[in-house]
Amino acid sequence: MSIAEPLQEELTDAVYRAALEPAAWPEVMRLMNARFPSSAQTFYFLDLEPRRVRPICLLGVAPRWVQTFDELYFAADNPWIRLSERLHRPGVVRTNERLEELIRDADALYRSAYYNEWMRPQGFKYTIGNTLLAGDGVVANITLLRPSDMPTFDDTEVRAFDLLSRHLTRALQMGIRLERAENAAAGTAAFDALPQAIALLDGRRRLVYANAAMEALLSASRGLTLRQGVLGTADADTERDLIACISAALAPNSADGPSTEPLIVSIAGGAHLSLHAVPVLGAMGRYLPATPLVLLTAATHSGKATVSADAVRHLYGCTRSEARLTQLVVEGRGLREAAAAMGVTYGSARVYLKLAFEKVGVHSQAQLVARVLADTAGPG
């Protein structure tokens, strides 16, 4: 057995320990340096938007160089980032030589600002790296750097690094699964016993958590649907409103803050759901970034929502036809059904609806229902 083999085994064991206890990463990097002699050993996350590095463990890189990394690494002339989609994939070992083969330009790296203003001033020339995880605009990288007076990483080292990277990927997956479980348990325990239907969603409406009441609502397909983990509604217009509602809740630096106006979703039997969305900040953990989330609450109101056409005329200055159509829409009628009830064509009903939107000051049927219900609600 060569000297490298027991060292590789010790390094592999340390990797799995570090995934569960991040304070052990410096030991992993020390063993990494012993197995693959190098000037710097780094493990970090790249947030491709907003283009920044999140260090987990950096040995051999001074803090002042960490501060300048983002600007230089993400520069347009850096071939590593220019070919990010092809190179920042799990299982693709990156070396200077492999980069040169890929782009057929031996000097592309050495002409870049990243090399001349970040690597070379620190004495770095040769690199070996691998992406452990990639997804949702986040890349987990491990990279080793050598000076010019050391040889580049040879084929034997590349194969050993590739094997080790597979263990690193599995260990990191274990650590992230554990972290997600811990965060979910800590962050959602208070919601589990609440009677209100509550869900946590990310910006793409992917369901992160649902309490028992929300799970029951989704199972019954009462107003809300879940398709491949994404929350939606049965009606296309209402789903567009839901998308807008989630986007508005996550909008940064909104001068008005989150809207208090509910999103109304009609359900069977003339009942409706009243949805509210407010922003929350996801947990910042050992590996996972702080993720903006939306807390969505859904309240079920049984029976038809009612409003008089006269009230609509008085409040918004609508004509009799506009007010009658608004009344029917608020009661949960579809536009074709409302047109039939009024004895007018579908095209005429669409015209009345657009005119009602303008007078009420809304842009969709869901907003129309919410505004009219709010404006005509009685005291307490």
Summary of the structure (lengths in Angstrom):
residues: 380
radius of gyration: 28.6
end to end distance: 80.6
largest distance: 91.6
contacts: 1147
relative contact order: 0.08
helix: 50%
strand: 21%
